[in-house]
Amino acid sequence: MPATLEVKCTEDDCELDMFEMHYTYDIPDDVGVSDFSCPYCGETDSLDEIEL
C-alpha cells in the first residue's frame, strides 16, 4: 500500500486544520513534509507531520 502522510498547518492565520497526502510507489524515500507547502495559505515552514 502506498505511504500516507498526515499534515497539519500551524500558521496562526491559516484556516486549514489538517490534510492527508497519498503517495504513489514511485516517490523517493527522502521526501517529507519540508518538501511541500500548505495548499490553503502557501506557507512551507508551518507544516508539521501528524504522527499516530
N, CA, C and O atoms as a Maestro MAE file, in Angstrom:
{
 s_m_m2io_version
 :::
 2.0.0
}

f_m_ct {
 s_m_title
 :::
 protein
 m_atom[208] {
  # First column is atom index #
  i_m_mmod_type
  r_m_x_coord
  r_m_y_coord
  r_m_z_coord
  i_m_residue_number
  s_m_chain_name
  s_m_pdb_residue_name
  s_m_pdb_atom_name
  i_m_atomic_number
  :::
  1 25 0.851 -1.176 0.000 1 A "MET " " N  " 7
  2 3 0.000 0.000 0.000 1 A "MET " " CA " 6
  3 2 0.897 1.240 0.000 1 A "MET " " C  " 6
  4 15 1.885 1.288 0.733 1 A "MET " " O  " 8
  5 25 0.564 2.232 -0.808 2 A "PRO " " N  " 7
  6 3 1.363 3.474 -0.838 2 A "PRO " " CA " 6
  7 2 1.344 4.187 0.511 2 A "PRO " " C  " 6
  8 15 0.402 4.053 1.292 2 A "PRO " " O  " 8
  9 25 2.400 4.941 0.761 3 A "ALA " " N  " 7
  10 3 2.511 5.685 2.020 3 A "ALA " " CA " 6
  11 2 1.479 6.800 2.097 3 A "ALA " " C  " 6
  12 15 1.065 7.350 1.077 3 A "ALA " " O  " 8
  13 25 1.072 7.122 3.304 4 A "THR " " N  " 7
  14 3 0.167 8.231 3.576 4 A "THR " " CA " 6
  15 2 0.847 9.147 4.577 4 A "THR " " C  " 6
  16 15 1.446 8.684 5.548 4 A "THR " " O  " 8
  17 25 0.751 10.450 4.336 5 A "LEU " " N  " 7
  18 3 1.349 11.429 5.223 5 A "LEU " " CA " 6
  19 2 0.256 12.390 5.679 5 A "LEU " " C  " 6
  20 15 -0.350 13.077 4.856 5 A "LEU " " O  " 8
  21 25 -0.001 12.442 6.983 6 A "GLU " " N  " 7
  22 3 -0.975 13.376 7.536 6 A "GLU " " CA " 6
  23 2 -0.226 14.603 8.025 6 A "GLU " " C  " 6
  24 15 0.772 14.493 8.736 6 A "GLU " " O  " 8
  25 25 -0.719 15.778 7.635 7 A "VAL " " N  " 7
  26 3 -0.009 17.030 7.874 7 A "VAL " " CA " 6
  27 2 -0.964 18.060 8.455 7 A "VAL " " C  " 6
  28 15 -2.135 18.118 8.079 7 A "VAL " " O  " 8
  29 25 -0.452 18.878 9.380 8 A "LYS " " N  " 7
  30 3 -1.230 19.995 9.907 8 A "LYS " " CA " 6
  31 2 -0.462 21.282 9.635 8 A "LYS " " C  " 6
  32 15 0.768 21.284 9.580 8 A "LYS " " O  " 8
  33 25 -1.199 22.374 9.466 9 A "CYS " " N  " 7
  34 3 -0.597 23.687 9.283 9 A "CYS " " CA " 6
  35 2 -0.731 24.446 10.595 9 A "CYS " " C  " 6
  36 15 -1.825 24.554 11.147 9 A "CYS " " O  " 8
  37 25 0.376 24.967 11.087 10 A "THR " " N  " 7
  38 3 0.379 25.655 12.379 10 A "THR " " CA " 6
  39 2 0.420 27.176 12.233 10 A "THR " " C  " 6
  40 15 0.575 27.890 13.223 10 A "THR " " O  " 8
  41 25 0.282 27.671 11.010 11 A "GLU " " N  " 7
  42 3 0.255 29.120 10.767 11 A "GLU " " CA " 6
  43 2 -0.986 29.703 11.448 11 A "GLU " " C  " 6
  44 15 -2.095 29.217 11.225 11 A "GLU " " O  " 8
  45 25 -0.811 30.732 12.270 12 A "ASP " " N  " 7
  46 3 -1.911 31.300 13.041 12 A "ASP " " CA " 6
  47 2 -3.061 31.808 12.172 12 A "ASP " " C  " 6
  48 15 -4.222 31.704 12.568 12 A "ASP " " O  " 8
  49 25 -2.760 32.347 11.009 13 A "ASP " " N  " 7
  50 3 -3.802 32.919 10.148 13 A "ASP " " CA " 6
  51 2 -4.396 31.910 9.171 13 A "ASP " " C  " 6
  52 15 -5.269 32.270 8.381 13 A "ASP " " O  " 8
  53 25 -3.953 30.676 9.202 14 A "CYS " " N  " 7
  54 3 -4.419 29.657 8.255 14 A "CYS " " CA " 6
  55 2 -5.659 28.960 8.817 14 A "CYS " " C  " 6
  56 15 -5.707 28.615 9.998 14 A "CYS " " O  " 8
  57 25 -6.648 28.759 7.965 15 A "GLU " " N  " 7
  58 3 -7.894 28.102 8.364 15 A "GLU " " CA " 6
  59 2 -7.868 26.590 8.149 15 A "GLU " " C  " 6
  60 15 -8.810 25.898 8.535 15 A "GLU " " O  " 8
  61 25 -6.794 26.065 7.534 16 A "LEU " " N  " 7
  62 3 -6.703 24.632 7.264 16 A "LEU " " CA " 6
  63 2 -6.277 23.889 8.521 16 A "LEU " " C  " 6
  64 15 -5.250 24.211 9.118 16 A "LEU " " O  " 8
  65 25 -7.048 22.914 8.918 17 A "ASP " " N  " 7
  66 3 -6.762 22.145 10.120 17 A "ASP " " CA " 6
  67 2 -5.711 21.072 9.830 17 A "ASP " " C  " 6
  68 15 -4.658 21.040 10.467 17 A "ASP " " O  " 8
  69 25 -6.000 20.199 8.869 18 A "MET " " N  " 7
  70 3 -5.068 19.139 8.503 18 A "MET " " CA " 6
  71 2 -5.424 18.628 7.124 18 A "MET " " C  " 6
  72 15 -6.533 18.836 6.633 18 A "MET " " O  " 8
  73 25 -4.466 17.956 6.508 19 A "PHE " " N  " 7
  74 3 -4.743 17.301 5.237 19 A "PHE " " CA " 6
  75 2 -3.896 16.046 5.139 19 A "PHE " " C  " 6
  76 15 -2.939 15.859 5.891 19 A "PHE " " O  " 8
  77 25 -4.265 15.198 4.205 20 A "GLU " " N  " 7
  78 3 -3.608 13.912 4.060 20 A "GLU " " CA " 6
  79 2 -3.097 13.771 2.635 20 A "GLU " " C  " 6
  80 15 -3.810 14.071 1.677 20 A "GLU " " O  " 8
  81 25 -1.862 13.313 2.500 21 A "MET " " N  " 7
  82 3 -1.288 13.097 1.178 21 A "MET " " CA " 6
  83 2 -1.063 11.603 0.989 21 A "MET " " C  " 6
  84 15 -0.549 10.922 1.877 21 A "MET " " O  " 8
  85 25 -1.450 11.108 -0.165 22 A "HIS " " N  " 7
  86 3 -1.252 9.704 -0.512 22 A "HIS " " CA " 6
  87 2 -0.199 9.637 -1.598 22 A "HIS " " C  " 6
  88 15 -0.392 10.180 -2.686 22 A "HIS " " O  " 8
  89 25 0.887 8.991 -1.323 23 A "TYR " " N  " 7
  90 3 1.993 8.877 -2.265 23 A "TYR " " CA " 6
  91 2 1.762 7.701 -3.219 23 A "TYR " " C  " 6
  92 15 1.022 6.767 -2.911 23 A "TYR " " O  " 8
  93 25 2.404 7.770 -4.363 24 A "THR " " N  " 7
  94 3 2.495 6.599 -5.229 24 A "THR " " CA " 6
  95 2 3.717 5.796 -4.804 24 A "THR " " C  " 6
  96 15 4.482 6.242 -3.948 24 A "THR " " O  " 8
  97 25 3.903 4.668 -5.365 25 A "TYR " " N  " 7
  98 3 5.062 3.842 -5.021 25 A "TYR " " CA " 6
  99 2 6.368 4.457 -5.516 25 A "TYR " " C  " 6
  100 15 7.440 4.087 -5.036 25 A "TYR " " O  " 8
  101 25 6.297 5.386 -6.464 26 A "ASP " " N  " 7
  102 3 7.488 5.935 -7.098 26 A "ASP " " CA " 6
  103 2 8.102 7.129 -6.373 26 A "ASP " " C  " 6
  104 15 9.147 7.617 -6.803 26 A "ASP " " O  " 8
  105 25 7.506 7.612 -5.306 27 A "ILE " " N  " 7
  106 3 8.044 8.790 -4.616 27 A "ILE " " CA " 6
  107 2 9.330 8.391 -3.866 27 A "ILE " " C  " 6
  108 15 9.371 7.340 -3.226 27 A "ILE " " O  " 8
  109 25 10.355 9.213 -3.947 28 A "PRO " " N  " 7
  110 3 11.629 8.887 -3.264 28 A "PRO " " CA " 6
  111 2 11.457 8.784 -1.743 28 A "PRO " " C  " 6
  112 15 10.606 9.458 -1.162 28 A "PRO " " O  " 8
  113 25 12.248 7.960 -1.123 29 A "ASP " " N  " 7
  114 3 12.162 7.736 0.328 29 A "ASP " " CA " 6
  115 2 12.507 8.976 1.139 29 A "ASP " " C  " 6
  116 15 12.045 9.109 2.273 29 A "ASP " " O  " 8
  117 25 13.307 9.889 0.590 30 A "ASP " " N  " 7
  118 3 13.730 11.060 1.356 30 A "ASP " " CA " 6
  119 2 12.768 12.249 1.244 30 A "ASP " " C  " 6
  120 15 13.084 13.334 1.732 30 A "ASP " " O  " 8
  121 25 11.617 12.070 0.620 31 A "VAL " " N  " 7
  122 3 10.619 13.145 0.523 31 A "VAL " " CA " 6
  123 2 9.849 13.209 1.835 31 A "VAL " " C  " 6
  124 15 9.401 12.187 2.354 31 A "VAL " " O  " 8
  125 25 9.700 14.432 2.372 32 A "GLY " " N  " 7
  126 3 8.986 14.611 3.633 32 A "GLY " " CA " 6
  127 2 8.197 15.897 3.647 32 A "GLY " " C  " 6
  128 15 8.028 16.542 2.612 32 A "GLY " " O  " 8
  129 25 7.716 16.271 4.809 33 A "VAL " " N  " 7
  130 3 6.860 17.446 4.975 33 A "VAL " " CA " 6
  131 2 7.543 18.718 4.457 33 A "VAL " " C  " 6
  132 15 6.878 19.584 3.889 33 A "VAL " " O  " 8
  133 25 8.835 18.836 4.645 34 A "SER " " N  " 7
  134 3 9.548 20.053 4.251 34 A "SER " " CA " 6
  135 2 9.566 20.269 2.732 34 A "SER " " C  " 6
  136 15 9.928 21.351 2.270 34 A "SER " " O  " 8
  137 25 9.186 19.271 1.968 35 A "ASP " " N  " 7
  138 3 9.160 19.386 0.509 35 A "ASP " " CA " 6
  139 2 7.837 19.932 -0.017 35 A "ASP " " C  " 6
  140 15 7.686 20.096 -1.227 35 A "ASP " " O  " 8
  141 25 6.885 20.215 0.854 36 A "PHE " " N  " 7
  142 3 5.551 20.643 0.447 36 A "PHE " " CA " 6
  143 2 5.184 21.984 1.067 36 A "PHE " " C  " 6
  144 15 5.834 22.448 2.004 36 A "PHE " " O  " 8
  145 25 4.138 22.597 0.533 37 A "SER " " N  " 7
  146 3 3.598 23.829 1.104 37 A "SER " " CA " 6
  147 2 2.122 23.614 1.408 37 A "SER " " C  " 6
  148 15 1.486 22.729 0.836 37 A "SER " " O  " 8
  149 25 1.589 24.416 2.298 38 A "CYS " " N  " 7
  150 3 0.183 24.326 2.674 38 A "CYS " " CA " 6
  151 2 -0.679 24.681 1.455 38 A "CYS " " C  " 6
  152 15 -0.460 25.720 0.833 38 A "CYS " " O  " 8
  153 25 -1.649 23.841 1.107 39 A "PRO " " N  " 7
  154 3 -2.493 24.139 -0.046 39 A "PRO " " CA " 6
  155 2 -3.453 25.305 0.187 39 A "PRO " " C  " 6
  156 15 -4.050 25.808 -0.764 39 A "PRO " " O  " 8
  157 25 -3.607 25.738 1.433 40 A "TYR " " N  " 7
  158 3 -4.522 26.842 1.738 40 A "TYR " " CA " 6
  159 2 -3.780 28.181 1.820 40 A "TYR " " C  " 6
  160 15 -4.160 29.139 1.146 40 A "TYR " " O  " 8
  161 25 -2.728 28.254 2.637 41 A "CYS " " N  " 7
  162 3 -2.052 29.541 2.845 41 A "CYS " " CA " 6
  163 2 -0.737 29.653 2.082 41 A "CYS " " C  " 6
  164 15 -0.207 30.754 1.930 41 A "CYS " " O  " 8
  165 25 -0.202 28.528 1.598 42 A "GLY " " N  " 7
  166 3 1.011 28.548 0.810 42 A "GLY " " CA " 6
  167 2 2.300 28.526 1.609 42 A "GLY " " C  " 6
  168 15 3.378 28.482 1.017 42 A "GLY " " O  " 8
  169 25 2.228 28.555 2.928 43 A "GLU " " N  " 7
  170 3 3.429 28.545 3.770 43 A "GLU " " CA " 6
  171 2 4.081 27.166 3.755 43 A "GLU " " C  " 6
  172 15 3.402 26.150 3.605 43 A "GLU " " O  " 8
  173 25 5.390 27.140 3.910 44 A "THR " " N  " 7
  174 3 6.117 25.869 3.964 44 A "THR " " CA " 6
  175 2 6.671 25.588 5.353 44 A "THR " " C  " 6
  176 15 6.756 24.429 5.757 44 A "THR " " O  " 8
  177 25 7.048 26.620 6.086 45 A "ASP " " N  " 7
  178 3 7.660 26.429 7.406 45 A "ASP " " CA " 6
  179 2 6.657 26.048 8.486 45 A "ASP " " C  " 6
  180 15 7.051 25.628 9.574 45 A "ASP " " O  " 8
  181 25 5.379 26.188 8.203 46 A "SER " " N  " 7
  182 3 4.372 25.942 9.236 46 A "SER " " CA " 6
  183 2 3.762 24.542 9.173 46 A "SER " " C  " 6
  184 15 2.827 24.250 9.918 46 A "SER " " O  " 8
  185 25 4.268 23.680 8.307 47 A "LEU " " N  " 7
  186 3 3.724 22.329 8.190 47 A "LEU " " CA " 6
  187 2 4.421 21.376 9.148 47 A "LEU " " C  " 6
  188 15 5.648 21.367 9.256 47 A "LEU " " O  " 8
  189 25 3.626 20.579 9.839 48 A "ASP " " N  " 7
  190 3 4.134 19.563 10.754 48 A "ASP " " CA " 6
  191 2 3.446 18.243 10.456 48 A "ASP " " C  " 6
  192 15 2.241 18.200 10.207 48 A "ASP " " O  " 8
  193 25 4.219 17.170 10.485 49 A "GLU " " N  " 7
  194 3 3.649 15.845 10.288 49 A "GLU " " CA " 6
  195 2 2.877 15.433 11.539 49 A "GLU " " C  " 6
  196 15 3.334 15.657 12.660 49 A "GLU " " O  " 8
  197 25 1.722 14.839 11.345 50 A "ILE " " N  " 7
  198 3 0.929 14.290 12.441 50 A "ILE " " CA " 6
  199 2 1.342 12.835 12.587 50 A "ILE " " C  " 6
  200 15 1.125 12.028 11.683 50 A "ILE " " O  " 8
  201 25 1.927 12.506 13.706 51 A "GLU " " N  " 7
  202 3 2.381 11.136 13.953 51 A "GLU " " CA " 6
  203 2 1.341 10.402 14.798 51 A "GLU " " C  " 6
  204 15 0.932 10.873 15.860 51 A "GLU " " O  " 8
  205 25 0.930 9.252 14.307 52 A "LEU " " N  " 7
  206 3 -0.090 8.464 15.013 52 A "LEU " " CA " 6
  207 2 0.534 7.516 15.995 52 A "LEU " " C  " 6
  208 15 -0.176 6.776 16.676 52 A "LEU " " O  " 8
  :::
 }
 m_bond[207] {
  # First column is bond index #
  i_m_from
  i_m_to
  i_m_order
  :::
  1 1 2 1
  2 2 3 1
  3 3 4 2
  4 3 5 1
  5 5 6 1
  6 6 7 1
  7 7 8 2
  8 7 9 1
  9 9 10 1
  10 10 11 1
  11 11 12 2
  12 11 13 1
  13 13 14 1
  14 14 15 1
  15 15 16 2
  16 15 17 1
  17 17 18 1
  18 18 19 1
  19 19 20 2
  20 19 21 1
  21 21 22 1
  22 22 23 1
  23 23 24 2
  24 23 25 1
  25 25 26 1
  26 26 27 1
  27 27 28 2
  28 27 29 1
  29 29 30 1
  30 30 31 1
  31 31 32 2
  32 31 33 1
  33 33 34 1
  34 34 35 1
  35 35 36 2
  36 35 37 1
  37 37 38 1
  38 38 39 1
  39 39 40 2
  40 39 41 1
  41 41 42 1
  42 42 43 1
  43 43 44 2
  44 43 45 1
  45 45 46 1
  46 46 47 1
  47 47 48 2
  48 47 49 1
  49 49 50 1
  50 50 51 1
  51 51 52 2
  52 51 53 1
  53 53 54 1
  54 54 55 1
  55 55 56 2
  56 55 57 1
  57 57 58 1
  58 58 59 1
  59 59 60 2
  60 59 61 1
  61 61 62 1
  62 62 63 1
  63 63 64 2
  64 63 65 1
  65 65 66 1
  66 66 67 1
  67 67 68 2
  68 67 69 1
  69 69 70 1
  70 70 71 1
  71 71 72 2
  72 71 73 1
  73 73 74 1
  74 74 75 1
  75 75 76 2
  76 75 77 1
  77 77 78 1
  78 78 79 1
  79 79 80 2
  80 79 81 1
  81 81 82 1
  82 82 83 1
  83 83 84 2
  84 83 85 1
  85 85 86 1
  86 86 87 1
  87 87 88 2
  88 87 89 1
  89 89 90 1
  90 90 91 1
  91 91 92 2
  92 91 93 1
  93 93 94 1
  94 94 95 1
  95 95 96 2
  96 95 97 1
  97 97 98 1
  98 98 99 1
  99 99 100 2
  100 99 101 1
  101 101 102 1
  102 102 103 1
  103 103 104 2
  104 103 105 1
  105 105 106 1
  106 106 107 1
  107 107 108 2
  108 107 109 1
  109 109 110 1
  110 110 111 1
  111 111 112 2
  112 111 113 1
  113 113 114 1
  114 114 115 1
  115 115 116 2
  116 115 117 1
  117 117 118 1
  118 118 119 1
  119 119 120 2
  120 119 121 1
  121 121 122 1
  122 122 123 1
  123 123 124 2
  124 123 125 1
  125 125 126 1
  126 126 127 1
  127 127 128 2
  128 127 129 1
  129 129 130 1
  130 130 131 1
  131 131 132 2
  132 131 133 1
  133 133 134 1
  134 134 135 1
  135 135 136 2
  136 135 137 1
  137 137 138 1
  138 138 139 1
  139 139 140 2
  140 139 141 1
  141 141 142 1
  142 142 143 1
  143 143 144 2
  144 143 145 1
  145 145 146 1
  146 146 147 1
  147 147 148 2
  148 147 149 1
  149 149 150 1
  150 150 151 1
  151 151 152 2
  152 151 153 1
  153 153 154 1
  154 154 155 1
  155 155 156 2
  156 155 157 1
  157 157 158 1
  158 158 159 1
  159 159 160 2
  160 159 161 1
  161 161 162 1
  162 162 163 1
  163 163 164 2
  164 163 165 1
  165 165 166 1
  166 166 167 1
  167 167 168 2
  168 167 169 1
  169 169 170 1
  170 170 171 1
  171 171 172 2
  172 171 173 1
  173 173 174 1
  174 174 175 1
  175 175 176 2
  176 175 177 1
  177 177 178 1
  178 178 179 1
  179 179 180 2
  180 179 181 1
  181 181 182 1
  182 182 183 1
  183 183 184 2
  184 183 185 1
  185 185 186 1
  186 186 187 1
  187 187 188 2
  188 187 189 1
  189 189 190 1
  190 190 191 1
  191 191 192 2
  192 191 193 1
  193 193 194 1
  194 194 195 1
  195 195 196 2
  196 195 197 1
  197 197 198 1
  198 198 199 1
  199 199 200 2
  200 199 201 1
  201 201 202 1
  202 202 203 1
  203 203 204 2
  204 203 205 1
  205 205 206 1
  206 206 207 1
  207 207 208 2
  :::
 }
}
